[in-house]
Structures are given as structure tokens and as C-alpha cells.
Amino acid sequence: MSFKKFNFSTQLEKNIAACGYSTPTPIQEQAISPILAGRDCVGLAQTGTGKTAAFVLPILQSLLHTQHSGTQAVIIAPTRELAEQIHQNVQSMAQKTGLRSIVIYGGVGKHPQLKGLRSGADIIVACPGRLLDLLSEPDISLNSVKTLVLDEADHMFDQGFLPDIKKIIRQLPKTRQNLVFSATMPKAIRALIANILVDPVKVQVKHSEPAETISHGLYKVSTSRKTELLKHLLRDKEMTSTVIFTRTKFKAKNLAQQLEKSGYKAVALQGNMSQSKRKHAMDGFRNGTYSVLVATDIAARGIDVSNISHVVNYDVPDTAETYTHRTGRTGRAKKHGHAISFADQGDMAMIGNVERKLGIKMTNETFELPERKEKNTAPRPATKTHNKAANSKSTKRPGKMRSRRSKVVSPIAG
């Protein structure tokens, strides 16, 4: 099967081929036709399955075949990285069509974004907070929008963006097409979007199953020895491009610095970084300047790099859904990937939840770390001062000396 069945314009077909697409992915095959027909749609699929093209291509086709003025489509994403990624995909697929897009997010000056909006943009790709901020300008409106897209909807709602999204929706025309795409869709999220969609088509492509191209390994390791284990594993020549996930921004920054000092080409990606530094990190990881990206979950939704060989959960995620998003960064474009998780005893309950969602058991991996030397905790010999004190006529009764024994840390379990 090819994209010809959708009767895209000649220029779009050329752009599709230039992007390296030969046949539609399952999500594209099932979603494009109803979107072209103007239906509302919920698309559920694993990350890396082509969701972006599934909604961008029909939007572009519709714009090419209708007379219009003003912004026609708004695509909302939860992170700057994902918004930038979608914008780049729109630009690639809209080459030589005359259609214009603009990307809007915080962390950078808003005046260039306002200038872009005022000069006219057919498609806006935006994070909700900054878009809402710009809509406070009296001459900026979304009155002409025909299509609203919520990408990674579960993450947006889960991270507290729902109030902003509701405010944006109130500024859109009531009659419009609504498209919601995500890798996961918990029941609570389904209820939240029920008020947005009208008679939607539901497209599901193995969204709850693990990608067959990813293998899953587990290292049982104490928290104190995770960094040591990680440095040993990164020496493997097969770990050519690795994303490491930590739970906190501070840990991501600190771990990246430790790895860099140890000679690894590592860089951090976390929310406290300026937009220019985040862009530098992502660009450097894409072009190979850095082979290791240490990130918080902000990156789980915005990394579109096809050659990531490994994902390492330095910290086990808080939910099984987050595990799906993290590990979906590897095993893309039909390439094999490997996901590794470091877990101490307190993490095993969550590992069980993840395994139930995957429907498989993680492979127990082992790596013999060198044993740590015991610290010498024997009491020091008494100094002359101590001896004098011992020989003095003190009325205090001498206390008993308690011996302390060092605890030996095992190589893995600790």
C-alpha cells in the first residue's frame, strides 16, 4: 500500500517521498481518511509510529484545496521540544506549497512570535501557556481556526494544562474539527476529552502493547552504586546513542556532569535550562556531538531521533505509562532498541506494574562491579595526651569502647 490512495496533491506526494515515507504506518493508514473527511478523531498508538504525519498531512491537503484566510489549524503540544519537532515536520511536509507555520512556546522572547502571528500563519504549533499569553493581545485571535489538534493529550492533562486548554478552546469557533492523539489514554483522560469531541472516529494501533523492536533489561542495583554501574555499561560499543532518564532536574544536571568528567560525551536536558541551552543539547545529541543525553521526563515526549540505541531508566518512573513514553525513544523506524532499568528493592513494586503493562518479564541482567574496600574503623592508638589523661587521678569511671564493624556492600544488590 502507498500514500496514493489518499489522493494527496502532487507537491505533497513529492514532500512525502522527500521525507523518506514510502508506505503509511498503521496509524496513518487508519486515521488519514476520516480526518480528510472532516471527522473528529482520537488516535491511540505507540510513540514512534507516525502520529504526527497522520494529522499533519490531511491538514495540509485540506488547506491546499480550500480558499482561506487567517490561521486555520492550531496544534497544541505539552513541551517545547515536542512543539519544535512537530513544527519541523510541518515545514518539511509543506515545502513549496506556500503554506506557513509558526511555533510558539515559552523560554524565549515573545515579540518575534507576535510578529509571526501578525504576518499571517496558516498553522500554529504551540505550548498552551505561551499561546494563551499571546492571545491576550487585542489584535491576536483564533476566530478563523477550523482544526484543533491536541497531541500527547494525556501528558498535557496530567501535567495540569487543562485550565489553559479550556481557556484556549473558548476562543476557538464552536464549529471546528477536533483531533486528539496520544500514546496512552487513561480512563480519566477519556472523560476529560469527551466534552471536546463530536462523534469521533477512534483509531487504536496496539497502543497498550510493547513495541516488538524493544527488548527490556533489569539490573537490581543499590542506589549508591547506580552511577558506577552506568559508567561500566556505557563502555559497551553498542551503546552508540543513549538517553538516560532521572527523576529530578538536579540529578539530571549532576549525573551529566559526572559522566562528562569521566570522559563520556554527555549533556543534560531538563526544565531549568534556558531554551537556547535545551536546543543546543538536542541539536548536539541529534548530530552526534553528544552520545549520551541525561534527561527528565520533559524529554520523553519530544525526542524524535531514529537511531537511539538504548534508553536507561536510572530512576524507575512513577507510572507504567511513563515507562512506555521513555522507552519509546528507542526501537524507532523499525530498528531494534534496548531499554534498561536500574532498580533497588523499593522499586520492585513498580517494576511489577510495568511488566504487567508490557505483558512480558524483563530480562534480569548481571554485571560484576568490583567490591568496595572496607573502611578501617579500628580505634586509633592513644596519643600522649590520651595517655596522660588515662594516668591522671580522675574520678570518672572509664567508659567501655564499642567496636564498629564495616558493612560490606555487595557488587550489585548493595
C-alpha positions in Angstrom: 0.0 0.0 0.0 1.2 3.6 -0.7 0.1 7.1 0.1 -1.5 7.4 -3.4 -4.8 6.0 -2.1 -5.3 9.3 -0.2 -5.1 11.4 -3.4 -2.8 14.0 -2.0 -1.7 16.9 -4.2 1.3 16.3 -6.4 3.5 18.6 -4.3 2.5 16.8 -1.1 3.4 13.5 -2.7 6.8 14.8 -3.6 7.3 16.1 0.0 6.2 12.7 1.5 8.8 11.0 -0.7 11.5 13.6 0.3 10.7 12.9 4.0 11.5 9.2 3.4 8.0 7.9 3.7 7.2 5.0 1.3 4.1 3.3 2.8 1.7 4.6 5.5 2.2 3.3 9.1 -0.9 1.6 10.6 -2.0 4.8 12.5 -1.6 6.8 9.2 -3.5 4.3 7.2 -6.5 4.3 9.6 -6.6 8.0 10.6 -5.9 10.0 7.4 -9.1 9.2 5.5 -11.5 10.1 8.3 -9.6 13.3 9.0 -9.7 14.2 5.3 -13.5 13.7 5.5 -13.7 16.2 8.4 -14.4 13.8 11.2 -13.2 14.3 14.8 -10.7 11.6 15.7 -9.0 10.0 18.7 -5.7 8.3 17.7 -4.1 5.9 20.1 -0.7 4.4 19.1 2.7 3.8 20.5 5.3 6.5 20.3 7.4 6.5 17.1 4.5 5.1 14.9 4.0 8.2 12.8 1.2 10.0 14.6 2.4 13.5 13.6 2.2 12.8 9.9 -1.2 11.2 10.5 -2.7 14.6 11.3 -0.4 17.0 9.6 -0.8 15.5 6.1 -4.6 15.8 6.0 -4.5 19.3 7.4 -2.1 20.4 4.7 -4.2 18.7 2.0 -7.3 20.4 3.2 -5.6 23.8 3.2 -4.3 23.4 -0.3 -7.8 22.7 -1.6 -9.8 25.4 0.2 -9.9 29.2 0.0 -9.0 30.5 3.4 -7.5 33.5 5.3 -6.1 33.6 8.7 -4.9 30.8 10.9 -6.7 27.5 10.0 -5.2 25.0 12.4 -3.8 25.0 16.0 -1.7 22.1 17.2 -1.1 22.1 20.9 1.8 20.1 22.5 2.9 19.8 26.1 6.6 20.5 25.8 8.8 22.9 23.8 10.8 20.0 22.3 7.7 18.3 21.0 6.3 21.6 19.7 9.5 22.2 17.8 9.6 18.7 16.5 6.0 19.0 15.1 6.8 22.4 13.6 9.8 20.9 11.8 7.7 18.1 10.5 5.1 20.6 9.2 7.7 22.6 7.5 9.2 19.5 5.8 5.8 18.3 4.6 4.7 21.8 3.5 7.7 22.6 1.3 6.9 24.6 -1.9 3.1 24.6 -1.0 3.1 28.3 0.1 1.6 27.2 3.5 3.2 28.8 6.5 3.5 27.6 10.1 4.8 29.2 13.3 5.9 27.6 16.6 5.1 29.2 19.9 6.4 28.3 23.4 7.9 30.0 26.5 11.5 30.4 27.5 12.2 32.8 24.5 11.2 36.3 23.6 7.6 36.6 22.6 7.9 39.6 20.3 9.2 37.5 17.3 6.3 35.2 17.9 3.8 38.0 17.9 5.4 39.3 14.7 4.9 35.9 13.1 1.3 35.7 14.1 0.6 39.2 12.8 2.2 38.5 9.5 -0.1 35.5 9.0 0.4 31.8 9.7 -1.8 29.0 8.4 -0.8 26.6 11.2 0.2 27.4 14.7 2.1 24.8 16.8 2.2 25.9 20.4 2.5 25.1 24.0 -0.6 26.2 25.9 0.9 28.7 28.4 2.6 30.9 25.9 -0.2 30.7 23.3 -2.7 31.8 26.0 -0.3 34.7 26.9 -0.2 35.9 23.3 -4.0 35.7 22.9 -4.3 38.5 25.5 -3.1 40.9 22.8 -6.1 42.7 21.3 -5.2 42.1 17.7 -4.5 38.3 18.1 -7.4 35.9 17.7 -8.2 32.3 16.7 -11.5 33.1 15.1 -10.6 31.6 11.7 -9.4 28.2 13.1 -11.0 25.2 11.5 -9.0 22.4 13.2 -7.7 21.8 16.7 -5.1 19.1 17.5 -4.2 18.0 21.0 -1.0 16.0 20.7 0.1 13.8 23.7 -3.1 14.7 25.3 -2.7 12.5 28.4 0.5 14.3 29.3 -1.0 17.7 28.9 -3.9 17.0 31.1 -1.8 15.0 33.6 0.6 17.9 34.0 -2.1 20.5 34.8 -2.6 22.1 31.4 -6.3 21.5 31.4 -7.3 25.0 32.7 -5.2 26.7 30.0 -6.5 24.4 27.3 -10.1 25.2 28.3 -9.4 28.9 28.0 -7.9 28.5 24.6 -10.8 26.4 23.4 -13.2 29.1 24.5 -11.5 31.4 22.0 -12.0 29.0 19.1 -15.0 28.8 16.8 -17.6 26.4 18.1 -17.8 24.6 14.8 -14.4 23.0 14.1 -12.7 19.7 13.7 -11.0 18.2 16.8 -8.2 15.7 16.7 -6.7 14.1 19.8 -3.6 11.9 19.6 -1.6 10.1 22.3 0.4 7.0 23.1 -1.8 6.3 26.2 -5.3 7.3 27.2 -6.2 6.5 30.8 -9.9 6.5 31.7 -9.7 9.8 33.5 -8.4 11.4 30.4 -11.1 9.9 28.2 -13.7 11.6 30.4 -11.9 15.0 30.1 -11.8 15.0 26.3 -15.4 13.6 25.9 -16.7 17.2 26.0 -14.3 18.3 23.2 -15.0 15.6 20.6 -18.2 15.3 18.5 -19.0 11.8 17.2 -15.3 10.9 16.9 -13.6 8.1 15.0 -11.5 6.0 17.3 -8.2 4.6 15.9 -6.2 2.2 18.0 -3.0 0.6 16.9 -1.6 -1.7 19.6 -1.3 1.3 21.9 -1.2 -0.8 25.0 1.3 -3.3 23.7 5.1 -3.1 23.9 6.9 -2.3 20.7 8.3 -5.5 19.3 11.5 -3.8 18.4 12.4 -3.1 22.0 14.0 -5.5 24.5 13.7 -4.8 28.2 16.5 -5.5 30.7 16.6 -5.1 34.5 19.6 -4.5 36.8 19.0 -4.9 40.5 21.4 -2.4 42.0 21.6 -0.3 45.1 21.1 3.4 44.7 24.6 4.1 45.9 26.1 2.1 43.0 23.9 3.2 40.1 26.4 5.7 38.7 29.3 3.2 39.0 27.3 0.6 37.1 26.2 3.1 34.5 29.8 4.1 33.7 30.7 0.5 33.2 27.7 -0.1 30.9 28.4 2.9 28.8 31.8 1.5 27.8 29.9 -1.0 25.6 30.4 -0.1 21.9 26.8 -1.0 21.2 25.6 1.9 23.3 26.1 4.4 20.5 23.3 6.8 21.3 21.8 6.6 24.8 19.1 8.5 26.7 19.2 8.3 30.5 16.2 9.3 32.5 16.3 10.6 36.0 13.5 11.7 38.3 14.7 15.2 39.1 16.3 18.2 37.3 19.1 18.4 39.8 20.0 14.7 39.3 20.0 15.0 35.5 22.4 18.0 35.7 24.6 16.4 38.3 24.8 13.0 36.5 25.6 14.6 33.1 28.5 16.5 34.7 29.8 13.3 36.4 29.7 11.4 33.1 31.4 14.3 31.3 34.2 14.4 33.8 34.7 10.7 33.3 35.2 11.2 29.6 31.8 10.5 28.2 30.2 12.8 25.6 27.2 13.6 27.9 24.8 16.5 28.1 21.7 17.2 30.3 18.2 18.2 29.2 16.0 19.5 32.0 13.4 22.1 32.7 15.7 24.6 34.5 17.8 25.1 31.4 17.3 28.1 29.1 15.7 27.4 25.7 19.0 28.1 23.9 20.8 25.5 26.1 18.0 23.0 25.6 18.2 23.5 21.9 22.0 23.1 22.0 21.6 19.8 23.9 19.0 18.4 21.5 20.9 19.5 18.4 24.1 18.1 19.7 22.5 14.8 20.5 20.9 14.6 17.1 24.1 15.3 15.2 26.4 13.1 17.3 28.3 15.7 19.2 26.9 14.1 22.4 26.3 10.3 22.6 24.6 10.4 26.0 21.6 12.6 26.9 20.6 12.7 30.6 17.0 13.9 30.8 14.0 14.3 33.0 10.6 13.2 31.7 10.3 16.5 29.8 12.2 14.8 27.0 10.2 11.7 26.9 7.6 13.4 24.6 9.9 15.4 22.5 12.8 13.4 21.2 12.4 12.3 17.6 15.8 10.6 16.9 15.6 7.4 14.9 19.0 6.0 15.9 18.8 5.9 19.7 20.3 2.5 20.6 19.5 2.5 24.4 17.2 4.0 27.0 18.4 3.8 30.6 15.9 4.3 33.5 18.5 5.5 36.0 15.4 6.2 38.2 12.4 3.9 37.8 9.5 6.0 36.6 6.4 6.7 38.7 3.9 5.1 36.4 3.9 2.3 33.8 2.6 4.9 31.2 5.7 7.0 31.8 7.9 3.9 31.2 6.1 3.4 27.8 6.9 7.0 26.8 10.5 6.8 28.0 11.4 3.5 26.3 9.5 4.6 23.1 12.5 6.8 22.4 14.4 3.7 21.1 13.4 1.0 18.7 12.0 3.5 16.2 11.8 3.3 12.5 11.8 -0.5 12.6 15.2 -0.5 14.3 16.0 -2.6 17.4 16.4 -0.9 20.7 17.2 -1.9 24.2 15.6 -0.4 27.4 17.5 -0.9 30.7 16.1 -0.2 34.2 18.1 0.2 37.4 16.0 -0.9 40.4 16.7 -1.2 44.1 14.4 -3.2 46.5 12.0 -0.3 46.9 11.4 -0.1 43.1 10.3 -3.7 42.6 6.5 -3.0 43.0 6.6 -0.5 40.2 8.7 -2.9 38.1 5.9 -5.4 38.6 3.4 -2.8 37.3 5.5 -2.2 34.3 5.8 -5.9 33.5 2.1 -6.3 33.7 1.6 -3.5 31.2 4.2 -4.9 28.9 2.8 -8.4 29.2 6.3 -9.7 29.5 9.0 -10.2 32.1 12.1 -8.0 32.0 15.4 -9.9 31.5 17.4 -10.0 34.7 20.9 -8.6 33.8 24.0 -9.0 35.8 27.3 -7.1 35.9 30.0 -7.8 38.5 31.2 -4.5 39.9 34.4 -4.6 41.8 34.0 -4.9 45.5 34.5 -1.8 47.5 37.3 -1.8 50.1 36.2 -1.8 53.7 37.0 1.4 55.6 39.4 0.9 58.5 37.2 1.7 61.6 39.6 0.3 64.2 40.2 2.8 67.1 43.3 4.9 66.9 46.2 4.3 69.2 46.1 6.6 72.2 48.2 9.7 71.8 50.4 11.1 74.6 47.7 13.4 75.6 45.3 10.5 75.9 47.8 8.5 77.9 48.2 11.4 80.3 44.5 11.6 80.7 44.3 7.9 81.3 47.0 8.1 84.1 45.6 11.1 85.8 43.7 10.7 89.0 40.3 11.2 87.5 37.2 10.4 89.5 35.3 9.5 86.3 34.8 5.8 85.5 36.3 4.9 82.2 33.6 4.1 79.5 33.6 0.9 77.5 35.0 1.2 74.0 32.4 -0.1 71.4 33.9 -1.7 68.3 32.3 -0.9 65.0 32.4 -3.3 62.0 32.0 -2.0 58.4 29.2 -3.4 56.3 30.4 -4.9 53.1 28.4 -3.7 50.1 27.7 -6.4 47.6 28.6 -5.6 44.0 25.1 -5.3 42.7 22.4 -5.5 45.4 24.4 -3.5 47.9 
